[in-house]
Structures are given as C-alpha cells and as structure tokens.
C-alpha cells in the first residue's frame, strides 16, 4: 500500500498526486484569475494544486473531494476563508449552487476513470462556466482533439461542438506519486459563446454514435439495420466511413435523413 502524508492512497478513487510545480504553474498561467474569480477544483488530494490556487488573488475556491481523509487534511493544512471544501462526489452535485457566484473557472487533475462523465457534466452546466484547465489521460485528450482519422469519433465531435479547446503540456508518469501507467495531458477549455443549432439535437448525437459504431465500416454498413431511409443518401456518401466526414458533412447527412 502506498502512503502520502501518512494517508493511504486509494486505488478505487484513481489517486495519483502531482509533484511537478511547473505543471501547476502552467495550469494557472492559462486562465485569468482576479479578485472576482470563482474557482473550483475536483479532487484536491493532498492540496498540491489547491495551495497554488489560493496564492492567486481570487474571490473563492470550492473544492470537491470524495475522500474524507484528504478533505480533512487540506481543510486543516491550507485553512483559508476563501476556501470551502465539499466532501462530495462531483457527479452527484446539484449545480444550482453554482449559479450565485458564476462564472466559474475549473482547475483540476481529473480522476481518469470518470473523465468522460465529468466532461458530460460540464457540458450540461456550461452556462455557469468561464474557462478551465484540466489534466486528463493523453489518449482521451487526443480523442477530444481529433478532427479526422483514427481516434476521431463521437467524443471529438460532441465536445468540439460545445467547447473551444487548446492543447497544453504533456505530463509524464514520473510527475506523479504514485506514477500512473499512462501519459497525461493538460487541456484548456472554454464554452463556446455561439453554438450552431442542431435539429433534434439529442437524436443527432445518438445518430453520430451509430455512424461510428464500427469506425472501420462504411456508413451504409453501420446504418443499414437502423430505421433511417438510406435511399435519401447517395451511394458515394454511403460508401464513406464516418471518420472521413467533418461535422458539417454529418450535419448535412442528418438534414437529408430528416427531410
């Protein structure tokens, strides 16, 4: 069993504690923080990032930490009137509480096993978000940023539609204690101010999942067992793989199927 600050590291929470200050400095440098800023952190661990956030001229910091041991540790070690620690799973939080102090900036080293649930949660509540920098698994970061080819798919299209992204530093395993088995990546994000409307939005995203169900197969093969009338689509288009199509291409396809 691995111990940090005398507290056992719990595998079930995917705990890997960042140890390179330069990475933290890069995270903080890529957001704008001032005396009016509301910041939140997901999973503070031993407070390595928390400490640096509190060194900024911010209005408030909300920390969500599911592990009671670390919540108590950070509350005691970094006692600050601007900081509120919630011993809660961020995925269970009622985001209505964020409304009063919006917009919010997120700075976090996300637990890798729940990265996508957290990203979908941020999407649902993007109206209260200003911007943020997150640390996620390199492979997941690449999926989000892809615009074509292998790895390009539903996550790429979905998260690029609602957020602006910027690739920041790659972070090796040795930057953490204990080290994970994968590389990590810092990503900057910002909710888009203007999002292109999509007809029957929820159904569209289900359609996208069908198009990419087996990425190496053609659209015709992926869609032939569905209720869609494929006679509305040219054979040339149906012979393509979804990975060969842009968001605009897929939206055009969607409009034709719904005509």
Secondary structure, DSSP 8 states (H G I E B T S, - for coil): --EETTEE--GGGT--EE--HHHHHHHHHTS---TT-EEEEE--TTSHHHHHHHTS--SEEEEE-S-HHHHHHHHHHT--TTEEEE-S-GGG--GGGGGGG-SEEEEEE--GGGHHHHHHHHHHTGGGEEEEEEEEEHHHHHHHH--SSTT-SHHHHHHHHHEEEEEEEEE-GGGEES--SS-EEEEEEEE-SS----TTHHHHHHHHHHHTTTTTSBHHHHHTTSSS-GGGS-HHHHTSBGGG--HHHHHHHHHHHT-
